[in-house]
């Protein structure tokens, strides 16, 4: 079977990106599943390998590398505007290659947003750059994790992402929620083979507003929007708005104890960043994968940052990067009908 081809920009060279990428590529399961091309600075990747190879890193000489030089040498743990500029250039080149159809997907290593800004690139994160370069307006940030205890898959989409908490109620509208639900349903059908899913949708306020006593957004529009969606989507079961403090009880039970927990949904739609990511990271920090849905190519990413405090020490955990690469390969195979 022809292997899917993936491209990996290695992230901020002063962070743990190069280390976790090379650690992940040392796993034979990845080599047997997909072909990989790296985007980074070859000399820095080679230096990382020689400094840390006792920590079981793959030799970058074994892989094609699109070599983009650094303006000055990157020092592990010392992020700067220079390393921020390099990580942006790595991502930009990977997107160019994916748009040209050379690769089925991009697996992005971690970047530091404040160093992008220091380098003059004012984006909230990699997701927004991917969407802009791909020319799409309908996109979303979803997180996928599979429990190491029960095998249960957790799929969570965020309705809003990197915005201040005080702006969330104004950003949430029926139109936005409809677009995010469309994206989620398309993703579940196309990428996960679930054409008639059950989706649980969070409330915004404590106790989902408690009939307007703890906030009015549910009464003002969220409940009526959900009722219209139920009428318009008869093959989909929509649960909600579920009080945010109880939304994650059943997923927690399925993650830690029983994958057959009654009342589970196929996916969960959270209304803002921390509402979705606190439980996701609590349950699956080393397993969770960020995937941007709505792009013309696959994009996955480990759900952790640059970890400058441990960069260069050989102790970074590659589990999430491995999972991100394997999920990208799985999604590519499904899209290609394999």
N, C-alpha and C positions, 0 to 999 in steps of 0.2 A: 504494500500500500504506500502510495506517495505521501511523504510527510508534509504537514503544513509548515510554511515558512513564516517565522516571526522575527520582528526586529526589536531590539532592546536598547534604548538610550539609557546610559548607566547612571544618570542622575548627577547630583552635585559631587564632583570628584573629591571634595574634602569630607564627605559624609560616608555612610556605610554602603551606599549604592554599589560601587565597584566590588566590594567584598561580598555582599549577599548575592550579587549576580554571579560571580565566579564560583561561590559555594554552591549555588543552585545548579549551575551547569555541570558540577562534578557528579551529580546524581545520574546514574545510567538510565533511570526511568524517563528523564527529560530527553536525553540524546536519542532514545528509541522512539520518542513520540513526535518530535518536531525538529526542524532545522532552525538555527538561530544565527542572526547577524547582530553584532554589537555596534553601537554608535558611541564613540568616546575618544579618548586620547590614548593611542596605543602604548606610548611610553609610560603613562601613568598606570594603565592596566597591568603592564608587565612588572612595574615596580611594586604594585599591590600584590601581585602573585608571588614574586620572589620574597617579599617581606613576610607574607602570611601563609605560604604554601603548606606549612606544617598544620594549618587549620583546615586542610582538605579543600583547596581551591582548584578549580580547573585552570589549565594553562591557557591564557588567551590566544596563544599561537595556534590553538586547535580550531579557532573560529574566525570567520570573516569579520573584519573590523573596519568600519568606515571611520577613518582616522581624522579627527579634527584637533589641531594643535591647541595647547593652552598658551595664553600670553605669558604666564609665569608658572613655575612649578606649584602644584597644589600640595599643601601639607595637611595630613589627616587631622581632623578636628578643628581646623582653622578656616572656616568658611569666610568668603570675602566676595566683593563685587565681581572679582575675576572668576571665581568658581561659580557664582550665580550666572554670569554671562555664558560660561561654558555649558552649564546644564541646560540653559535655554537653547543654545545652539544645537546641542545633541538632540533635544526633543524636536526642534524645528526640522532638522534633517530627517529624522525618522518619519515625521508626518509627510514630508515631501515624497519619501520612498513609498509609503503606504498609499498615498493618493495616486501615485503612478501605477499602482497595482502590482508592485514587486513583492508585497508581503500581505498575508491574510490578516495580520494584527500586530499591534504595538503593545509591548509590556513595559511600562514606565517605571524606572527606579525613582527613589525619593529625591525631591528638590526642596530648597528652602525659599519660601515665597518672599521673605524680606530681603534675601540676597538677589532675587530677580529684580525687585524694586530698586535695590542699590545699583544694579546694572542698567537701570532704565527701562525695564520690562514690567509695566504696571498691569498685571493680571492677578485675579484672585487665586489662580492655581492652574494646574496642567489641563484640567477638564475644559476650562474656558478657551485655552489656546487651541486645543484639539478641535473644539466646535467651530471656532472662528476660521481656522485654516481649512477645515473640511466644508465650510460654507453651510452649516446647518443651524437652524434656530430651535428645532425641537430636539433637545437632548436632556439627559438626566444622569445623576450620580447614584448608582446602585451598588449594594454591597452583598457579596455572596460568601458564605462560609459553610463548611460541612463539619458537623460535630465529630471530634475524634472519639467520643464516647459511644454515640448511638448511630452515627452515620446520617443523622437528619440534616437536610440542607436548609439553611436560613437565607432568605432572599429579601432584602430591604431596599426600598427606593426612598430617596429624600425629595420632598416637594420643593424645598428651598435649601440652599447649600451655604456658601460662604458669605453670609450677610449678618449684620448685627442683630441681636435678639430683639431689640426694640422696633426693628423694621419688619419683623416677620408677619404680624397681623395685617399690615398694609400690603405686603407682597403677595399674600395668599388671596386668590380670587377663584371664582368658579371656572373661569377660562384656564387659569394656570393648572388647577387641579384636574380638569378634563384632559389637558395636554399631557400631564404627567401620568395619568391613568392610561391613556392611549399608549404611551411609550412602554409602560410596564407590561400591559397586556400583549403588545407586539413582541416584547422581549421574551415573555414567558412562553409564547407560542413558537417563536422562531428559534430561540436559543436553548430552551429547556423542554420543548415538546409538551407543553401544557396548554392546549387550546381553549379549555373551559375551566379556568382556575377559580379558586376562592381567594379573595384579597381582603385583608383586614386594614382598615383606614383609621388612623388615630384622630382623636379630638385634639383641639388646640389648648383648651383651658383645663385646669384641674377638674376632675369628674366630668369632663366634656361640657363644662359650663354649668352643670347642675341646674338645668332649666332657666339659664340666664342669670342665676345668682352669682356665679363665679366667672362671668365673662359672657358676651353675647354673640360671638362669632358663630357658634354652632346654631343658635336660634335664628340668627340673621340670614345665614346663607348655606352653611355647611350641610345641615340636615336636608334642606330642600334640594341642594345640588345632588346629594347622594341618592335621594329618592328618584330624581330624574334619571340618574345614571342606571339605577336598577331597572327602571322601565325600558331604557334604551338598550340595555345589554342583557337580554334574557338568558344568555348562555353562561353568564358570569355571576358568581355569588359574591356580593359585596357586603362586608360586615362593618358596622360602625355607625357614627363615630365612636370608637372604643376609648374609654378614659385612658389617658396616657400612662397612669400608674398601674393599670392592670393589663395593658396591651401585651406586655412582654412576659406575663406569667406562664402561659402555655408554651411559648417558644423556649423559655428557660427550662421547663420540665422536659420538653422534647430534646433539648440540647444535652442535658446532664443525665436524664433517667430513662426516657421512653419515647422513641421515635413515633410510636403509635398513639401518643397523647390525644384524646378526643378533642375536637374543636380547633385543630390546627388549620392555619391558612397556608396556601401555597406561597404567598408573598405578603409583605407588610409595607404600607405606605405611611411613612412618618412625615410630619409637616415641617420640621426644621432640623438643622444639623445635629444638635446634641440629643434631641428626642430620639433620633434613630441610632446615633453612633455611640452613645454611652452604653446601651445594652449590647450592641454588636461587638464593641471592643471588650466589654466585660466578659462576654461568652467566648468570643473567637479572636482574640487579639493576634495570635500567631497564625490563625487560619483564614482570617477575613481578607477578602479581595475586593478592591474597588474596580468597578467596571463602568465605563461610560457607555450608556445606551443611546441610540439614535444616530450614531456615526455610520459612515459607509464602510468602515472597517472595524475590526474588534480592537478594543482597548481594555486592558486590565492593568492593575497595579497592586503591589502590596499595601496593606493598610497600616503603614507606619512611616515615620519621618526619617530625617537624615541622621539622627542620633550622633551629632558631632562629639558628644561626651565619651562615646566608646569607639569612635572611628579609629582605624589603624591598629586596634588591639587584637583582632582575630576572634572576638567573642560575639559578634553580631549573629543573630539567629536568622537563617535563610528560609525558615518554614513558609512564611507568607509569600516570599518571592517564588519559591518552588510552586506553591499553590496557584499563584498568578499565572505562571508560565503554563502549567498543566491545564488550567481553566481556559486560557486562550487557545490552546491546542484543541481542547474538547469542543469549544464553540466553533472553531474553524472547521473541524470535521463534521459537525452537525450541519453547518451552513452549506458545506460542500456535498452533503448527502451521503457521508461515509459513516 
